[in-house]
Amino acid sequence: MGESAGQIVFINSHDYVSDVTGTAAVGCMASMKTEDGKEVVVYTQSLRLQHTLEMAYATGRKVRVDYFESEAPLNEQQRLIATATGAERAAGFEGPFNLKAMWTLE
């Protein structure tokens, strides 16, 4: 299990069915710049955690997240979303990890 503190700097909330494959993609992926300069990406399908991520992003609040350190099992559309952000190629990128809990710090 991992834990990181920092600020949410990117968010992608999605809830759609692909016109091409018919695959449902529901969830929220967020990128957090940590206090030590890394980038941690977390993923959730929980609406409560999604709303909390969105509010943390919108308000710029510093947060602490708790997540499973194994990568989240994403379907192909969700994997494309992660790739489109360019975060995978960034130095210090970690994730996406399944988000367990989060709380504000300041």
N, C-alpha and C positions, 0 to 999 in steps of 0.2 A: 504494500500500500504506500502511496506517495502523498506528500503534502507540500503545497507551495503557497507563497503569498506574493501578491502583486496587484496589477491592474488589468482588467479586461480591455484589450485594444482592438479586437475584431470579433464580430459575432455573425453567425449565419443560422437563422431559424428557418426550418423548411417543413412543409406539410403538403405533399403533392403525390400524384400518381403519374409516372412517366408516360408520355404519349407514345413513346417508342417501344418500351419493353413491358409496360403495364405494372412495373414494380413500384410499390409504395415506398416513399422516403419521408420519414417523420422523425423530427428531433431537432437538436440544437448543438452546434459546434462553436466553441469559443476559444479564442487565443488569448493567453495571459502573458504579459511581460513580467517576469519574476524579479524579485529584489536583487538577485544575483546576476541579472542580465540574460537569462535564458528565456526561451519561449516555450510554454507548455500549452498544448491544445487538449481541451477536455470535451467530451461528448455526452449528451444525455437524451433520453426519450421521455423523461419525467417532465410533465408540464409545470410542476411546482419549481423544479430546479431550473427549467428553461426561463420561467418568468424572473427568477432571482438573478440569473445570468444577464438577462436583458436589462433589468433595473440597475445592476452594478455597472454595466456598460454605459447606460444612459446617464447615470449620475457621476461616473468617474471615481466611484468609491474604491478604496483599497480593500481587497478581499483575501481570504485564505480558502483554498480548496483542498478537499480530501478526495483521492481518486485511486482506483485500482491501477497498478503499474503495468498491467498487460494491455496491449492495444485493444481498443474497442473493435468488435467485429462489425465492419461496415459493409453495406451492399455496394454494388458498383457505382450507383449514382452518388452515394455519400462519399465514396473514395474520390470521385471526380471533383466534388466540392472541396475536399481537402487539398487536392492537387491544384485546383484553380487559384487558391489563395497564395500559392508560391511558398507557403510556410515550410513545406517538406524540404526545400532546398536551402533554407536559411540555416546559418550556423547556430548551434545550440537548440535546434528544434527537438521537442519530445512529444510523443503522442501520435494520434489522439487516444486519450485514456478515458475510461468510463468514470464519470463524475459520481461520487458518493454523497458528498455534502459540501456546503460552502457557507461562509459567514463573513460579515463585514468587519473591518478592523478599526476604522477611524470614524 
